[in-house]
Amino acid sequence: MRKRRSTALAAALTGAFLLTACGIIKTYPQVNTARFRSDLRLTMISAESMDREYYDLDQLETVILDSVNQYNEKNPDAISIDYYHVEGEMATLILTYQNADHCTAFNEQPVVYCPAREAMEKGQMDGVEWISADTAIEEAARAETAAASTAAAAEETAEAGITAAAEKAEETEKAEETEKAEETGDAGRTAAAPAEPEGAADTGKTAVVPAEADKEAGAGAAGAGSTENAGGAGTGAVAAGTSSMDLSAMRFIMLTESLHVETEDPIVYVSGPVTVTDPHSCVTGEEIDEDDPVYILLDTGKTGK
C-alpha cells in the first residue's frame, strides 16, 4: 500500500499553499500538533522551516490571510488565526477550526472529531479493535525496554567478538615466534652435531606434534532468547459497542496523517499505528497507511457531552 507523509498542516501553515520562485507548491511542516478541545473545536499548530531561498517571508502572511478569508467568506467564522510568528527561518502558525469538518475541507485531508455515538451510527467505528490506553502505555514501555536490551546485547556481543579476535591474534603471534625459535635452535644443533652414517635408525627420537588450535564453541554465542514485540490488540482489546465502553460519554477521533495529539479529556481507547505516552497525549506513527487510520476514544466524563 502506498505511504504518504502528513499534508494537512502543510496546507494549514500557508492557507493550503506556499509561494515559491516557480509558483505555488504544497510543503510538509516539521511539527504537526492537533489539539482536540472539549467544545469540539480543533486547533492545529504547525511549524515550518523557511530555509529555502524561494520562500518569500514578506508575502507569506498575506497568503495565509487571503486563504483563510476566502474560506470564511463561504463559511463564516469557520477558521480563526490564533497566532502567526516568524523567527529566524522558522514560521509558526496556529489555526482553530469550529469543527473537524472545516479542518478537513480547508486542508483536503480527512480528520474526524465527533461524539462516539454519531461515529458509530455512521459506521466509522465498524471493525475497529480498541485497546485501552493503559495497555497501550504498558506495551510502549515493554517495547522500549526490549529495544534497549537488544541494543545492549548486540553491543556486548560485538565487544566480546573484538576481544576474542585480539586474543586469537596474540596467541597466533606467540605461536609463530615460538616456532621460529625452535627452528633456529634445531638448525644450530644440527650444524654442531657429528654426521651420522647413512641409513642410521632414528631411534630415541620423539616426534613433536603441535597442539591443535582450540575450536570456537557455538553454544556460547547463542545468547539470551529473543523478546517478543508487544503490540496488536492483545490484552486490553475491547470490541466497539460492548458494555465496557459507555459511548454516550465518549468522543471519537480519526486521523489519516501523522500528528502529535493533545486533548482536554483523557484518551481511554486507541486503535491503529498509534503510540500513547500518557492518557492526555499521544503521538501517531511516523507514517500512517491511508487505508489504516488511527482511531482514538476520549472520555468526557459526562454522559451525552
N, C-alpha and C positions, 0 to 999 in steps of 0.2 A: 504494500500500500504506500502511496505517495506521502512523504512527510512534508510539513510546511512549518515555517517559523512564524512567530507572532506578527500579526499585521494590524490588529485593531488599534493599538495605542500609537502605532506609527501614524495612522490616519489622525488620531486624536491630537497628536503633537502639533500638527500643521493644518488642522481642519481638513484632513484627508490627504494633503499633499505638501511637498516642499519644493521651492524653486531651485532650479539648477541652471548652469550656463546653457544647457541644451534644451531646457524646457521644464516640465514638471514631472517628478517621479515620486513613488512611494518609498519610504525608508523604514528602517527597523530600529526602534528605540532599544537602548541597553537595559533599562529598568522598567518593568511593567508591574503596576500595582493596581488592584481593583479593591475598592473599599465599599462593602455592601452594608448599607445603613438600614436601621430598623423601620424607617418610613418608606422603604422600597426604592429610595433613590440610590443611585450608583455613582460613585466618584472614581474617576480614573486619573492616576498620577503617572506622568511619563517624563522621562529624562532622555535627551538625545544629544550625542556628541556632535558638535558642529565643526569638526576639524578638517573638513574638505573646503577647498578654495571656491567651489561653485555654490556654497551656501551663502545667501545674501541675508545677513542678520538684520540689516536695516529694513528689509521688506517682509521678514518672517512674521512679525507681529501683525502687519497689515493682512497677510494671507490668512492667519488664524482668525482674526476678527471678521473678515469678509466671509469666510467659510461658515462660521458659527451664525452670523447674522442672516445669511442666505437660508440656512436650515430653519432658523427661528421664525423667519417670515411665513413659512408654511406651517410651522409647529410652534406657536407662541410659547415662550419661556421654557422650551424643552431642554435647552442646554445653557449652562452658565459657565463663564470663565472665572474660576476662583483665584487662580494665581498664574502668572507668567513671569519668568525671570531668565535672563541670560547672564551667566557669569563665566568669563573666560571663553572656553569653547563648548560649554555645557548649557543647554536650554532645558528648562523645566516648565511643564505645563500641567495644571490641574483643572479638569473639567468635571462638572457634576451634571448628570442626566436625571430628568424627572422620573424615568423608569428605564428598565433594561431594553425595552423595545426601541427607544430613541437611540440608545447606545449602539444597538445592532444596526439600525438604519443608517446612522451617521458614519459608522466605521465599516459597514458592509462585512461584518464579522459577527456571527451569532453569539449572543450572551443571553441567558435566561435567568431571571430572578423574580420569583413569584411565590404565593402560598403553595405549599406542597399539595394540598387537595386539588388545586387548579392544575398543577402539572400532572397529577395522576389522572385527572379527567381527560386531559389532552393526550394521554398515552406517552408522555415524556419520561415516565418512570418505569415503563414496561421493560421487563427483563433485567433490571438493574439489581445486582447483588451487593447490598450495602455492607460495609464493615464499620464497626463502631470506631469513633475517633480514638478512644483509649487503646484499642487493639492496634490501630494504625501507628500510634506513637510507640507502642511496645515493639512492633515489628521493625520500625525505623531504627530504634535503639539496638535491637538484636543485629540488624544488618550492618550497622556501623561497627559494632563490636566484632562481628565476624570478619569484616573487611580489614580491621586493624590487626586481628590475629593472623589473618592470611599474609598480610604485608610483613608482619614481624617474623613469621615462619620462613617466608621467602628470603628475607634479609639474613636470618640465621643460617639458612642452608647455603646461601651464597658465600658467607664468611667462612663457613666450615669447608666449603669446596676450595676456597683460596688457600686456607691454612693447610689442607691436605696436599694440595698441589705443591706448595712451598716445601713441606716436609719431604715429599717424594723426590723433589728435585735435589734437596740437600743430601738425602740418602744415596741417590744415584751418583752425585758428585764424589761423595766419600768412597763409594764402592769403586769408582773409576780410579781414584787416587791410590787406593789400596792395591788394586790390580796392577797398576803401573809400577808401584814399589816392589811388589813380588816379582814381576817380570825382570826388573833391573837387578834384584838380588840373585835370581836364578842364573841370569846371564853372567854375573860376576863369579858365582861359584863354579859354573861350567868351565869358564876360561881358566880358573886356577886349578881345577882337578886334573889328575893324570888321565890320559886317554885310555879307554877300555878296549880290550881286544874285540875284534868284530865277532858278532854272534853271541856276546855275553848276555846271560839272562838278566832280566830286570827284577831280580829277586829283592825283597825287602822294601820295595817302593810302594807307596800307597797313593792311589790317585785321589787328588783333591777335587771334590765336586762342589762348585759354588752353590751357596744356598739359594733356593728358588725364591723369587720375589713374592711377597705376600699378595694374595688376591683380595681385591676390594669386596667388602661384604655388601650385598644388595639389600639385605634385610634392614640394615641401619639407615638406609636412605629413604625408607618408606615414610617415616614421619607420622605426624598425627593425622587422624581421619579428617576428611573434608567436612565443612559445616554447611548444612543446607540453608538455602536462601529463605528468609521469611517473606511471605507475600501471598497474593491471591486472596480469595475470600477467607479461607481458613477459619480459625476461631473468631468469634465475634461477628460472623456473617449473619445478616438478617434479611429475609425476603421483604420487599416493599409491601405495605398494607397489612402486615401482621399486627397482633395486639400490642407487641412491644414498641411499636412506633406510633405515637399519637400524632398523626399527620395534621390534626387541627391546630397544633401548637408549633408547627414547623414551617420553615421556608425552604424552597428548592432553588439550587444554583446549578446551572450547566455552563461549562466553558469548553471552547474548542481551540483555545490557544494557551500558551504558557503564561501564567500570571502569578504574581505574589498576591495572596488573598488576605484581606483584613476584614473582620466582621465585628459588629457590636454585640451579636449574640453568639453563644458558643457553638462550635461545629460538633455535631453528635454522630453523624454518619458520613462516610465518603465512599466513593467507588471510582475506579479508573486509575490512570497513571498519576497519582497524587501522593505527596508526602506531607503528613501532618506533623507540625513541630509543637503545637500546643492547641488547646481547644478553641482558641480565638484566632488562630493564624495558620495558614498552610501555604506551601509552595508547590505548584504543579511541576510535572516533569519538564525537562528542557525542551522536549518536542512532544506534541500530542498528535496522535494519529487522527486524521479528520473523521474517521469512522468509529473512533473510540474515545469520546469526550470524557471530561472529568465531571462527576456529579457530587454535590455536597448538600447535606441537610443541616440547617441551623435550628436550634431550639429557642424559640422566642420566649418560652416560659409562660405564655399567656394563650389560652385557648381562643382560637379564632382571630388572633392578631395577624 
